[in-house]
Amino acid sequence: MAAQATGGQKRKSASARKPRIHSALGGGAVKIALVGAGFVTHFIDQDGMVDVDRVADAFRMTKGQLAETVGLGAATVSKAERRTAPRTQSRVREMLEIVSRIREWAGGETQAMAWYRSQPIPALDGRTPEALVKAGQAGAVRDYLDHLALGGYA
């Protein structure tokens, strides 16, 4: 961490400060995790696939509820051969990446999932992250979170 000496005290340089954002969950500035790769990799099996069962269990959902959350049919996550399909894997992975990035400032996985499912984002036409992922626009949510992480306003 870079520091500058100022009258015997050390002060973090602007480049070493952690980003701060205004939380959509309750105001005030809070920290945001830029990378939550460890959280996402927790759900990856030895073949490099997202383990849908583990994701559903972690968020206390049925597979049908998980499918609805990411915009897929219930059969898509219930049948073993469909769980590994590229579309299934990318949708579940996108949801995990978004939840991973906000879980620290949301207060945990449960609160992050609640935000993901219900918080409208004014900058994205008032749509929720869930609606955007279902529409195949997870990139817009990630861009929005990047904007917040760099000090932008909601």
FIDO-596991 format. One line per 2 residues: number of its first residue (from 1); their letters; for each residue x, y, z of C-alpha. Coordinates in steps of 0.1 Angstrom, whole numbers, plus 5000, padded with zeros to 4 digits. Each point is the difference from the previous one (the first is absolute). Layout:
BEGIN
NUM> A> X/Y/Z | ...
% end
This chain:
BEGIN
1> MA> 5000/5000/5000 | 5014/5034/4990
3> AQ> 5002/5026/5028 | 5011/5036/5003
5> AT> 5015/5014/5031 | 4982/5031/5013
7> GG> 5013/5015/5032 | 5009/4966/5015
9> QK> 4968/4983/4989 | 4996/4977/4971
11> RK> 4972/5006/4976 | 4988/4977/4972
13> SA> 5006/5014/4965 | 4969/5003/4978
15> SA> 5010/4969/4980 | 5002/4979/5031
17> RK> 4966/5009/5014 | 4973/4975/4998
19> PR> 4970/5010/4978 | 4969/5012/5018
21> IH> 4965/5001/4987 | 4966/5011/5011
23> SA> 4980/4969/5009 | 4966/4994/4984
25> LG> 4991/4981/5032 | 5000/5027/5025
27> GG> 5021/5031/4992 | 5034/5009/5012
29> AV> 5033/4991/4985 | 5011/4964/5002
31> KI> 5028/4979/4986 | 4994/4978/4969
33> AL> 5021/4969/4991 | 5014/5004/4966
35> VG> 5006/4963/4995 | 4982/4971/5016
37> AG> 5016/4972/4981 | 5004/4979/5031
39> FV> 4963/5000/5006 | 4992/4990/4964
41> TH> 5027/4973/4999 | 4984/4984/5031
43> FI> 4972/4989/4977 | 5022/4986/4972
45> DQ> 5005/4963/4998 | 5031/4980/4990
47> DG> 4989/5002/4963 | 4998/5038/5001
49> MV> 4962/5001/5000 | 4978/5018/5024
51> DV> 4984/4975/5023 | 4963/5011/4998
53> DR> 4990/4978/5030 | 5026/5017/5022
55> VA> 4988/5035/4988 | 4964/4992/5008
57> DA> 5009/4986/5034 | 5022/5030/5009
59> FR> 4972/5024/4993 | 4973/4978/5015
61> MT> 4981/4997/4967 | 4985/4971/4981
63> KG> 5015/4993/4966 | 4968/5014/4985
65> QL> 5004/5033/5019 | 5036/5002/4989
67> AE> 4990/4995/4964 | 4974/5027/5003
69> TV> 5025/5024/5016 | 5024/4996/4970
71> GL> 4973/4999/4974 | 5001/4963/4991
73> GA> 4974/4973/4999 | 4998/4976/5030
75> AT> 5009/4970/4979 | 5032/5018/4990
77> VS> 5014/4997/5035 | 4982/4968/5010
79> KA> 5014/4978/4972 | 5037/4991/5004
81> ER> 5008/5003/4963 | 4985/5035/4997
83> RT> 5019/5014/5031 | 5032/5000/4981
85> AP> 4986/5017/4969 | 5019/5033/4992
87> RT> 4969/5022/5005 | 4992/4984/5034
89> QS> 5036/5003/5012 | 5003/5037/4988
91> RV> 4968/5011/5016 | 5007/4984/5034
93> RE> 5036/5013/4999 | 4988/5035/4992
95> ML> 4976/5000/5029 | 5028/4987/5023
97> EI> 5025/5027/4988 | 4975/5028/5007
99> VS> 4990/4986/5034 | 5037/4995/5008
101> RI> 5008/5036/4992 | 4974/5015/5023
103> RE> 4998/4975/5028 | 5026/5018/5022
105> WA> 4982/5034/5000 | 4966/4984/5000
107> GG> 5007/4981/5032 | 5003/4965/4988
109> ET> 4988/4975/4973 | 4963/5001/5011
111> QA> 4999/5038/4999 | 5019/5001/4967
113> MA> 4975/4976/4985 | 4971/5021/5012
115> WY> 5017/5031/4984 | 5005/4980/4968
117> RS> 4964/4989/4998 | 4982/5032/5011
119> QP> 5021/5032/4998 | 4991/5021/4969
121> IP> 5029/5018/4986 | 4990/5035/4988
123> AL> 5030/5003/4976 | 4988/4968/4983
125> DG> 4964/5011/4993 | 4989/4989/5035
127> RT> 5006/4963/4992 | 5013/4976/5027
129> PE> 5033/4981/4995 | 4979/4969/4998
131> AL> 4979/5013/4971 | 5032/5012/4982
133> VK> 5017/4966/5004 | 4968/4983/4987
135> AG> 5001/5022/4970 | 5036/4991/4993
137> QA> 5013/5034/5011 | 5022/4991/5030
139> GA> 5027/5021/4985 | 4980/5031/5007
141> VR> 4997/4991/5037 | 5038/4993/5001
143> DY> 5007/5034/4984 | 4977/5017/5025
145> LD> 5018/4983/5029 | 5033/5011/4985
147> HL> 4987/5035/4998 | 4991/5000/5037
149> AL> 5033/4984/5010 | 5018/5028/4983
151> GG> 4981/5026/5020 | 4971/5007/4977
153> YA> 4965/5006/5013 | 4970/4977/4997
% end
